Amino acid sequence: MSRITTVILVGFPNAEIFRVILFTLLLLIYCGTICGNLMIITLVSTSKNLHTPMYFFLTQVSISDVILITAIVPSILHFLLIEVRFMRLTLCIAQYNSFSFAVCLECLLLTVMSFDRYSAICNPLRYSSIMNFRFCNVLAALSWFLSMSLICIESITISKLQFCGSNVIHHFFCDLYPLLKFSCIDTTMVQLEITILIVILVVTPFVLIITSYICIIISILKIHSLTQRRKVFSTCSSHLTVVCIFYGTISSIYILPSKGGALPISRVLSLFYTVGTPILNPIVYSLRNKELNKALQKIHSTIRDK
């Protein structure tokens, strides 16, 4: 069999008649995602009342969302625009690595944010001493370092594989299973290694998030005032919503026996996961967060007065 140097992304074969509509929609979503997440980063950076651990980690999540959608959408727009779906194998692997890095980084950051909410609600008297500026920077740096280091291991492992045979990917981006399917050699050890990485970077963070929220709910139930309960819970409702959207979608993708996007429903879920989630995050935090709204209104008033 001949070695593979390029791949063909099938994308959405039944949506050719909607190509212009799909291109326009994805372009608007991409621009909205970039603007929304940059808005959050700018607001947190310029507003002193937002210089808290929760908003600091929110800016990190915004950065990971920008990386996630930028790894996927520009190539889709390119293919829709010129109707050419060829991609070099090296770029295909690089796209998957960027995508998986952003996903793993967001998993770790959401875990850190759940720890922040746990500390604020379950240990309010010690919160300032626990979540100090230095510790927050260490947690953020550790999230980036772990994601980058372990994804580098995965990248080196995948790059050592030999690819041959059919070069058609029935998906709109380079996912893991299609890449492994191209391998001319046995991928058992590779899949085992990737499973271990998924347990470390995806499953373990999810378990820690669930554990944090169990403790948070127990603490909230101890509060006698219903109004006070709602007030306390509102401080973590945005984060909990994002966690449900993020893990709910990714679980749906991997529970379905789709072999990396072969089924249309899996492609739709993947599209929502890779494109919808990054734009939903700033929307959720903007709609459900009074401090962000106040900061945005303050900046708007300042600009209008000038």
C-alpha positions in Angstrom: 0.0 0.0 0.0 1.1 3.5 -0.8 2.0 5.9 2.1 -0.6 8.6 2.8 0.7 12.2 2.5 -2.7 14.0 2.2 -6.2 13.3 3.5 -9.7 14.1 2.1 -12.3 15.4 4.6 -15.8 14.5 3.5 -17.4 17.0 5.8 -21.1 17.4 5.3 -21.8 15.6 1.9 -25.5 16.2 2.0 -25.3 19.9 2.7 -23.8 21.1 -0.6 -26.9 23.0 -1.5 -26.6 24.9 1.8 -22.9 25.6 1.3 -23.2 29.4 1.3 -25.6 29.4 4.2 -23.3 27.1 6.2 -20.3 29.2 5.4 -22.0 32.4 6.5 -23.3 30.9 9.7 -20.0 29.4 10.7 -18.2 32.7 9.9 -20.6 34.6 12.0 -20.3 32.1 14.9 -16.5 32.2 14.6 -16.4 36.0 14.7 -18.9 36.1 17.5 -16.9 33.6 19.5 -13.6 35.5 19.1 -15.3 38.8 19.9 -17.2 37.4 22.9 -14.2 35.7 24.5 -11.9 38.8 23.8 -14.6 40.9 25.4 -14.4 38.8 28.6 -10.6 38.9 28.6 -10.7 42.7 28.1 -13.4 43.3 30.8 -11.5 41.2 33.4 -8.2 42.9 32.6 -9.5 46.4 32.8 -12.1 46.2 35.6 -10.6 46.2 39.1 -13.7 44.6 40.6 -13.2 41.6 38.4 -9.7 40.9 39.6 -10.8 37.8 41.5 -9.8 34.1 41.1 -13.0 33.2 39.4 -12.7 35.8 36.6 -9.0 35.1 36.3 -9.7 31.5 35.5 -12.6 32.6 33.2 -10.1 34.5 31.0 -8.0 31.3 30.8 -11.2 29.4 29.7 -11.8 32.1 27.1 -8.3 31.6 25.7 -8.8 27.8 25.5 -12.2 28.4 23.7 -10.4 30.7 21.1 -7.8 27.9 20.5 -10.5 25.3 20.2 -12.6 27.0 17.6 -9.6 28.4 15.7 -8.2 24.8 15.4 -11.4 23.7 13.6 -13.5 26.5 11.9 -10.9 28.2 9.6 -10.2 24.9 7.8 -14.0 24.3 7.4 -14.5 27.8 6.0 -11.6 27.2 3.6 -13.1 24.0 2.3 -16.5 25.5 2.0 -15.2 28.5 0.1 -13.0 26.8 -2.5 -14.7 23.3 -2.4 -11.4 21.6 -2.0 -11.1 19.2 0.9 -7.5 18.0 0.7 -5.3 18.5 3.7 -1.7 17.5 4.2 -1.3 14.7 6.7 1.0 16.7 8.9 -1.5 19.6 9.1 -4.2 17.0 9.9 -2.2 15.7 12.8 -1.4 19.3 13.9 -5.2 20.1 13.8 -6.0 17.1 16.0 -3.2 18.0 18.5 -4.4 21.7 18.7 -8.0 20.5 19.2 -7.1 17.9 21.9 -4.9 20.4 23.7 -7.7 22.9 23.9 -10.1 20.3 25.2 -7.8 19.0 27.8 -6.9 22.5 28.9 -10.5 23.4 29.3 -11.2 20.3 31.4 -8.4 21.2 33.8 -9.5 24.9 34.0 -13.1 23.9 34.7 -11.8 21.7 37.5 -9.7 24.5 38.9 -12.8 26.8 38.8 -14.9 24.2 40.6 -12.2 24.1 43.3 -12.4 27.9 43.5 -16.2 27.7 44.0 -15.7 24.9 46.6 -13.3 27.1 48.5 -15.6 30.1 48.4 -18.7 28.3 49.5 -17.3 25.6 51.8 -14.4 27.5 53.3 -15.5 31.2 53.1 -13.3 32.4 56.0 -10.2 30.9 54.5 -11.0 31.7 50.9 -8.7 34.7 50.6 -5.7 32.9 52.0 -6.3 29.7 50.0 -7.0 31.3 46.6 -4.4 34.0 46.7 -2.9 35.6 43.6 0.2 33.4 43.6 -1.7 30.1 44.0 -4.1 31.0 41.2 -1.2 31.6 38.8 0.4 28.3 39.9 -2.9 26.5 39.1 -3.3 28.1 35.7 0.3 27.5 34.8 0.0 23.9 35.9 -3.1 23.4 33.8 -1.3 24.7 30.7 1.9 22.7 31.5 0.0 19.4 32.0 -2.1 19.8 28.9 0.9 20.7 26.7 3.2 18.0 28.1 0.8 15.1 27.8 -0.5 16.2 24.4 3.1 16.4 23.2 3.5 12.7 24.3 0.4 11.9 22.3 1.6 13.9 19.3 5.0 12.1 19.3 3.3 8.7 19.5 0.9 9.4 16.6 3.6 10.9 14.4 5.6 7.6 14.7 2.8 5.7 13.1 2.9 4.7 9.4 -0.2 5.7 7.5 -1.4 4.0 4.3 -4.5 2.8 2.4 -7.6 4.9 2.0 -7.1 8.6 2.9 -10.8 9.6 3.2 -12.0 10.9 6.6 -15.8 10.9 7.0 -15.7 14.0 9.2 -15.3 17.7 9.0 -12.0 17.8 11.0 -9.1 15.4 11.8 -10.3 13.4 14.8 -8.4 10.6 16.6 -10.2 7.5 15.3 -10.0 8.3 11.6 -6.2 8.9 12.0 -5.7 5.6 13.8 -7.7 3.8 11.1 -5.1 4.9 8.5 -2.3 3.2 10.4 -0.5 0.3 8.7 0.7 -1.0 12.0 -1.1 -2.2 15.1 -2.4 0.7 17.3 -3.2 -1.2 20.4 -0.4 0.4 22.5 -1.3 3.8 21.0 -4.9 3.5 22.0 -3.9 2.3 25.5 -1.7 5.3 25.9 -4.4 7.7 24.7 -6.9 6.0 27.1 -4.6 6.7 30.0 -4.2 10.3 28.9 -8.0 10.7 28.6 -8.4 9.3 32.2 -5.8 11.8 33.5 -7.0 14.9 31.5 -10.7 14.3 31.1 -12.2 11.7 33.4 -10.3 12.6 36.6 -11.1 16.3 36.3 -14.8 15.4 35.8 -14.8 13.3 38.9 -13.1 16.1 40.9 -15.8 18.6 39.6 -18.6 16.2 40.6 -17.0 15.8 44.1 -16.6 19.6 44.5 -20.3 20.1 43.6 -21.4 17.4 46.0 -19.6 19.3 48.8 -21.0 22.6 47.6 -24.6 21.3 47.5 -24.2 19.8 51.1 -22.9 23.2 52.3 -25.8 25.1 50.6 -28.4 22.7 52.1 -27.1 23.6 55.6 -28.1 27.2 55.0 -31.6 27.8 56.5 -32.6 30.9 54.5 -34.0 30.0 51.0 -33.0 33.4 49.7 -29.5 33.0 51.0 -29.3 29.5 49.4 -30.2 31.0 46.0 -27.7 33.8 46.4 -24.9 31.4 47.2 -25.8 28.9 44.4 -26.0 31.8 41.9 -22.2 32.3 42.3 -21.5 28.9 40.7 -24.6 28.5 38.4 -22.7 29.9 35.3 -19.8 27.5 35.9 -22.1 24.5 36.4 -24.0 25.4 33.2 -20.8 25.4 31.2 -19.6 22.1 32.7 -23.0 20.5 31.8 -22.8 21.7 28.2 -19.1 20.8 27.8 -19.1 17.3 29.3 -22.7 16.6 28.1 -21.7 17.1 24.5 -18.3 15.3 24.7 -20.0 12.3 26.4 -22.6 12.1 23.7 -19.9 12.0 21.0 -17.9 9.2 22.6 -20.9 7.1 23.8 -22.3 6.9 20.3 -20.6 4.0 18.3 -19.7 6.4 15.5 -16.0 5.6 14.9 -14.9 9.1 15.0 -17.8 10.9 13.2 -19.0 8.4 10.6 -22.7 8.8 11.7 -24.4 12.1 10.7 -25.7 12.6 14.3 -22.1 12.3 15.6 -21.0 15.0 13.1 -23.8 17.3 14.3 -22.8 16.7 17.9 -19.1 17.3 17.1 -20.1 20.5 15.3 -22.0 21.7 18.4 -19.1 20.7 20.6 -16.3 22.3 18.6 -18.2 25.3 17.4 -21.2 25.8 19.7 -19.6 25.4 23.1 -16.9 28.1 22.6 -19.6 30.7 21.7 -22.0 29.6 24.4 -19.5 30.1 27.2 -19.3 33.9 26.9 -23.1 34.1 26.4 -23.7 32.0 29.5 -21.3 34.1 31.7 -22.6 37.4 30.3 -26.3 36.6 30.8 -25.9 35.1 34.2 -23.2 37.3 35.7 -24.1 40.7 37.1 -20.5 41.8 37.7 -19.6 41.3 34.0 -22.7 43.1 32.9 -21.9 46.0 35.2 -18.3 46.2 33.9 -19.6 46.1 30.3 -22.1 48.9 31.0 -19.4 51.0 32.6 -17.1 50.7 29.6 -20.1 51.4 27.3 -20.9 54.6 29.3 -17.3 55.7 29.3 -17.1 55.3 25.5 -20.5 57.1 25.0 -19.5 60.0 27.2 -16.4 60.6 25.1 
